[in-house]
């Protein structure tokens, strides 16, 4: 049986969708998680390397796997942009598209790379429908606090309703978003970070789940988790989100 290694620089350090995917995949294969491409130099030929680090790490791991006779798989977790464009130009043995929309984009970028469509998944033992509905209308969003997640758009939208807002996540945008909530949603908001094991319980507090991300984001595992909890969902109207949410 071939040894499998997953490269993930921030696994165990931050709590995002990619790190959730890496942890779940490593348990199921099983695979060993490493932080950088350099340890691959000392792994046996015939190993399978799944790289989630982009930019220079993509180039480095491609050179190492060619040198060592290893197979390289790169999942398209970065989205429709420079990082996955570079990943495709590195000619992995397989590029894993998360949606058919992403696969069509990848085919145009580099038609000479083998591709497979494997969407992200959700653990249906962890994420289940709530037994009770919340008494107050609560709009929720689970995502790292970065500009491309567009929490500001959701804050301004919720401010026009009588609902409360619950933002789950952490990141460099936290102070700015907190200040905006204080201005537009006084006493009607909460921003906090929780371990992934508690996200299901947090979803049970919500009335509706929103995901107003940029249209080039590759997926959005939190959307699946919310749907597994039987939450109605409002998302960005783009081909990728339409494919995930359906009707």
C-alpha positions in Angstrom: 0.0 0.0 0.0 1.4 3.4 -1.0 2.1 5.9 1.7 0.1 9.2 1.5 1.3 12.6 2.7 -0.8 15.7 2.9 1.0 19.1 2.9 -0.9 21.7 4.9 1.0 24.6 6.4 -1.6 25.9 8.8 -3.2 22.6 9.9 -3.6 22.7 13.7 -2.8 26.4 13.8 -6.0 28.0 12.3 -9.6 26.8 12.0 -10.8 27.2 8.3 -12.5 25.1 5.7 -9.2 23.9 4.2 -7.9 22.7 7.5 -11.2 20.9 8.2 -10.9 19.2 4.9 -7.3 18.1 5.5 -8.1 16.7 9.0 -11.0 14.7 7.8 -9.2 13.4 4.7 -6.2 12.4 6.7 -8.3 10.3 9.0 -10.1 8.5 6.2 -7.3 7.6 3.8 -5.3 7.4 6.2 -2.5 9.9 5.6 0.3 11.8 7.4 0.0 15.6 7.6 3.2 17.6 7.1 3.7 21.4 7.0 6.0 21.9 4.1 7.3 20.1 1.0 10.8 19.5 2.3 10.1 16.3 4.2 8.8 14.8 0.9 12.5 14.5 -0.1 12.9 11.8 2.5 9.8 9.8 1.6 9.9 6.7 -0.6 9.4 6.7 -4.3 5.8 5.7 -5.2 4.4 7.8 -2.4 1.3 9.9 -3.0 1.6 13.6 -2.1 -1.5 15.8 -1.7 -0.4 19.4 -1.6 -2.6 22.2 -0.2 0.2 24.8 0.0 0.3 27.2 -2.9 2.7 29.6 -4.7 6.4 28.6 -4.2 5.5 25.5 -2.3 3.6 24.2 -5.4 6.6 24.6 -7.6 8.9 23.1 -5.0 6.8 20.0 -4.3 6.4 19.4 -8.1 10.2 19.4 -8.5 10.6 17.1 -5.5 8.0 14.6 -6.6 9.4 14.5 -10.1 12.8 13.9 -8.7 11.6 11.2 -6.3 9.2 9.4 -8.6 6.1 10.3 -6.4 2.6 11.1 -7.5 1.4 14.7 -6.9 -2.3 15.5 -6.3 -3.3 19.2 -5.9 -6.9 19.9 -4.8 -8.4 23.1 -6.1 -9.0 24.6 -2.6 -7.7 28.0 -3.6 -10.4 29.0 -6.0 -10.7 30.6 -9.4 -7.6 32.8 -9.3 -3.8 33.0 -9.4 -3.0 30.3 -6.9 -4.9 27.5 -8.7 -3.8 28.8 -12.0 -0.2 28.3 -10.8 -1.1 24.9 -9.4 -2.4 23.9 -12.9 0.8 25.2 -14.6 2.8 23.0 -12.2 1.3 19.9 -14.0 0.3 17.8 -11.0 -0.5 14.2 -11.8 -4.1 15.0 -10.9 -5.9 18.3 -10.2 -9.0 17.8 -8.1 -11.8 20.2 -8.9 -14.4 20.7 -6.2 -17.3 21.5 -8.6 -18.1 21.1 -12.3 -17.9 24.9 -12.6 -14.3 24.9 -11.3 -13.4 21.9 -13.5 -14.6 23.8 -16.6 -12.4 26.8 -15.6 -9.4 24.5 -14.9 -9.8 22.8 -18.3 -9.5 26.2 -20.0 -6.4 27.1 -18.0 -4.5 23.8 -18.7 -6.2 21.2 -20.8 -3.2 18.9 -20.6 -3.5 18.1 -16.8 -5.6 15.1 -15.7 -8.6 16.3 -13.6 -11.1 14.7 -11.3 -14.3 16.3 -9.7 -14.5 15.5 -6.0 -16.6 17.9 -3.9 -15.8 18.6 -0.3 -17.9 16.6 2.2 -19.5 16.9 5.6 -19.6 14.5 8.5 -23.3 13.7 9.0 -22.6 12.2 12.4 -21.4 15.5 13.6 -23.8 17.8 11.8 -27.4 17.0 12.4 -30.7 19.0 12.4 -31.5 20.9 15.6 -34.2 19.5 17.9 -35.5 23.0 18.8 -35.8 26.2 16.8 -34.3 29.4 18.2 -36.9 31.8 19.7 -35.2 34.9 18.2 -34.4 35.3 14.5 -30.6 34.8 14.3 -28.7 35.1 11.0 -25.4 33.2 11.1 -22.2 33.0 9.1 -19.2 30.7 9.7 -16.0 31.9 8.0 -12.6 33.4 8.6 -12.8 37.2 9.1 -11.1 38.3 5.8 -12.4 40.9 3.3 -13.0 38.3 0.6 -15.6 36.6 2.9 -17.6 39.8 2.8 -19.0 39.8 6.3 -19.5 43.6 5.9 -22.1 42.9 3.2 -24.1 40.7 5.6 -23.8 43.2 8.5 -25.3 45.9 6.4 -28.1 43.6 5.2 -29.0 42.3 8.7 -29.1 45.9 9.9 -32.2 46.4 7.7 -34.0 43.7 9.6 -34.9 43.0 13.2 -32.7 39.8 13.4 -29.6 39.3 15.4 -26.3 38.5 13.7 -23.9 35.7 14.8 -20.5 35.7 13.1 -18.3 32.7 13.8 -14.6 33.0 12.9 -11.4 34.9 13.5 -9.0 36.9 11.4 -7.5 40.3 10.6 -10.9 41.9 9.9 -12.2 41.3 13.4 -11.7 44.8 14.8 -13.1 46.6 11.7 -16.2 44.3 11.6 -16.8 44.7 15.4 -16.7 48.4 15.0 -19.2 48.3 12.1 -21.5 46.0 14.1 -21.4 48.4 17.0 -22.5 51.2 14.7 -25.2 49.3 12.8 -26.3 46.5 15.1 -25.9 47.7 18.7 -26.8 44.9 21.1 -27.8 42.7 18.2 -24.6 40.9 17.3 -21.9 38.5 18.5 -18.5 37.7 16.9 -16.6 34.8 18.3 -14.3 32.0 17.4 -15.1 28.4 18.4 -13.4 25.0 17.8 -14.7 23.1 14.8 -16.2 20.4 17.1 -18.6 23.0 18.4 -19.8 24.5 15.0 -22.7 22.0 14.8 -24.0 23.3 18.2 -23.6 26.9 17.0 -25.5 26.2 13.8 -28.4 25.0 16.0 -28.7 28.5 17.4 -29.3 30.0 14.0 -32.5 30.6 12.1 -30.8 31.1 8.7 -27.3 30.6 7.4 -25.7 33.1 5.0 -22.6 32.8 2.9 -22.0 36.1 1.0 -18.4 35.2 -0.2 -16.7 36.4 -3.3 -17.8 34.5 -6.4 -14.3 33.0 -7.1 -14.1 31.1 -3.8 -13.5 27.4 -4.5 -16.3 26.0 -2.3 -17.4 26.7 1.3 -17.6 23.6 3.5 -19.5 25.6 6.1 -22.4 25.7 3.7 -22.7 21.9 3.7 -22.4 21.8 7.5 -25.3 24.3 7.8 -27.4 22.4 5.3 -26.7 19.2 7.2 -28.2 21.0 10.2 -31.3 21.7 8.1 -30.8 25.4 8.0 -32.2 27.5 5.2 -29.4 29.1 3.3 -28.7 32.4 1.4 -25.5 32.5 -0.6 -23.8 34.5 -3.3 -25.5 34.0 -6.7 -22.6 32.5 -8.7 -22.2 29.1 -10.5 -20.2 27.5 -7.7 -22.6 28.4 -4.9 -25.6 27.4 -7.2 -24.0 24.0 -7.7 -23.6 23.5 -3.9 -26.9 24.8 -2.7 -29.0 23.7 -5.6 -32.6 25.0 -5.6 
